Amino acid sequence: MLGCVYFFGVDCDKGDITNAWSTWVGLIVGAAIGAVVTWWVYYRQKKISKKQDELLNHIADLEENNKTMLNKVLSLEVKIEAMLEKIK
């Protein structure tokens, strides 16, 4: 398939070089596939990380709102108790 190709000091008349070529082709194809898979995993992790950050920020906002509401309820309770003391 490759015909007579000079490869790292091996002449065609000295032996078959198809194993060497298949090794290099395998390495190049493997590196390309590895690069694509690595990029895809990195992209997915980045996307998931961004969603997790948004979710954590939303939870922090909800927690702050809950604290504010709790403080209002507690201050209302104090006011009600004060009014009840005046009535007694």
Secondary structure, 3 states (H helix, E strand, C coil): CCCCCCECCECHHHCCCHHHHHHHHHHHHHHHHHHHHHHHHHHHHHHHHHHHHHHHHHHHHHHHHHHHHHHHHHHHHHHHHHHHHHHC
